[in-house]
Amino acid sequence: MASIFSKIAAGEIPSYKCAESKDFYAFLDINPLVKGHTLVIPRREVDYIFDLTDEELAGLHVFAARVARAIKRVIPCVKVGEAVLGLEVPHAHIHLIPMQSERDMLFSNPKLQLPAEEMQAVADAIRRDFELSAE
């Protein structure tokens, strides 16, 4: 059975898409810690990130770096932090979180509830920047 993330990447479940390639997909977390909190996944469904092949793992991180640079250009922040947790969904993923301080990376923090219009505007801005940076 496909994971929820596989269904999102396949377009079977709607998402706030930030970037995509043949092998990877990035979308806004619907329960963000901060505005711009993005998830990056491999399209190939693998539960544990370190079960990816070396090439897939390297590619995932290169793709995530491009997404992080787009986030940093769009969302005012000091840095974009990266976290790999992976227990809540059985599909490898990276959290990219715009940070003003390290406290922004605490997953025990309350989650934001942003209006759908704002989420879509953020995703669109990240996607435009990501796509422009590829040219």
PLY file of the C-alpha trace (Angstrom):
ply
format ascii 1.0
element vertex 135
property float x
property float y
property float z
element edge 134
property int vertex1
property int vertex2
end_header
0.00 0.00 0.00
1.38 3.40 -0.98
2.28 5.84 1.79
0.47 9.15 2.08
3.64 10.83 0.75
3.69 8.59 -2.33
0.06 9.55 -2.97
0.94 13.24 -2.55
3.87 12.99 -4.99
1.64 11.16 -7.49
-0.98 13.92 -7.27
-3.60 11.59 -5.75
-3.75 13.78 -2.63
-3.50 17.57 -2.96
-0.41 19.35 -1.63
1.23 22.74 -1.63
3.94 21.79 -4.13
7.20 23.72 -3.80
9.45 21.80 -6.21
9.71 18.53 -8.08
11.97 16.49 -10.28
11.81 13.04 -11.78
13.12 11.54 -8.51
12.13 13.98 -5.74
9.20 16.07 -4.56
8.94 18.98 -2.08
5.77 20.32 -0.50
4.73 22.44 2.46
4.10 20.66 5.75
0.39 21.08 6.53
1.28 21.29 10.25
4.23 23.68 10.02
6.46 24.74 12.85
7.02 28.04 11.01
5.87 29.58 7.75
7.69 27.87 4.87
8.28 24.52 6.67
8.77 22.14 3.74
9.04 18.36 3.37
11.35 16.83 0.77
10.83 13.20 -0.26
12.19 10.72 -2.75
9.50 9.56 -5.16
10.65 5.98 -4.57
8.96 4.81 -1.42
11.57 3.88 1.18
10.74 3.94 4.89
14.20 4.68 6.32
16.31 7.43 4.78
19.51 5.42 5.17
18.01 2.56 3.16
18.20 4.79 0.08
21.04 3.99 -2.26
24.10 6.23 -1.96
23.11 7.91 -5.23
19.52 8.48 -4.07
20.65 9.85 -0.71
23.11 12.24 -2.37
20.49 13.29 -4.92
17.90 13.87 -2.20
20.27 16.15 -0.32
21.31 18.07 -3.44
17.63 18.56 -4.31
16.86 19.58 -0.70
19.71 22.11 -0.81
18.20 23.73 -3.91
14.82 23.88 -2.20
16.40 25.30 0.98
18.09 28.07 -1.01
14.74 28.94 -2.61
13.07 28.97 0.82
15.78 31.28 2.20
15.29 33.72 -0.68
11.49 33.75 -0.20
11.00 33.49 3.58
12.88 35.97 5.78
15.11 33.81 7.97
18.67 33.50 9.24
19.10 29.94 7.94
17.05 26.97 6.81
17.48 24.05 9.19
17.26 20.40 8.22
15.80 17.59 10.30
15.24 13.91 9.60
12.83 12.21 11.98
10.72 9.81 10.00
8.62 7.88 12.50
5.23 9.42 11.74
5.09 8.46 8.03
6.79 5.32 6.65
8.43 7.25 3.81
11.87 8.84 4.01
11.68 12.61 4.23
13.62 15.71 5.18
12.12 18.68 7.02
13.41 22.08 5.83
12.56 24.74 8.41
13.24 28.48 8.06
14.89 29.57 11.31
15.29 32.81 13.19
16.72 30.81 16.12
17.30 27.16 16.98
14.02 27.21 18.94
12.23 27.20 15.57
13.42 23.60 15.09
11.73 22.25 18.23
9.09 19.78 17.11
7.41 20.14 20.52
6.50 23.74 19.59
2.84 24.43 18.74
2.10 24.00 15.04
0.88 26.95 12.98
-2.53 27.10 11.40
-2.12 29.17 8.23
-4.97 29.96 5.83
-5.00 27.94 2.61
-4.44 31.10 0.56
-1.28 31.91 2.51
0.02 28.34 2.23
-0.57 28.42 -1.54
1.16 31.80 -1.89
4.21 30.53 0.01
4.39 27.32 -2.06
4.01 29.29 -5.29
6.78 31.72 -4.30
9.18 28.89 -3.39
8.34 27.02 -6.60
8.89 30.10 -8.80
12.24 30.77 -7.15
13.26 27.11 -7.40
12.35 26.98 -11.08
14.09 30.28 -11.88
17.27 29.13 -10.12
17.40 26.08 -12.41
17.64 28.21 -15.57
0 1
1 2
2 3
3 4
4 5
5 6
6 7
7 8
8 9
9 10
10 11
11 12
12 13
13 14
14 15
15 16
16 17
17 18
18 19
19 20
20 21
21 22
22 23
23 24
24 25
25 26
26 27
27 28
28 29
29 30
30 31
31 32
32 33
33 34
34 35
35 36
36 37
37 38
38 39
39 40
40 41
41 42
42 43
43 44
44 45
45 46
46 47
47 48
48 49
49 50
50 51
51 52
52 53
53 54
54 55
55 56
56 57
57 58
58 59
59 60
60 61
61 62
62 63
63 64
64 65
65 66
66 67
67 68
68 69
69 70
70 71
71 72
72 73
73 74
74 75
75 76
76 77
77 78
78 79
79 80
80 81
81 82
82 83
83 84
84 85
85 86
86 87
87 88
88 89
89 90
90 91
91 92
92 93
93 94
94 95
95 96
96 97
97 98
98 99
99 100
100 101
101 102
102 103
103 104
104 105
105 106
106 107
107 108
108 109
109 110
110 111
111 112
112 113
113 114
114 115
115 116
116 117
117 118
118 119
119 120
120 121
121 122
122 123
123 124
124 125
125 126
126 127
127 128
128 129
129 130
130 131
131 132
132 133
133 134
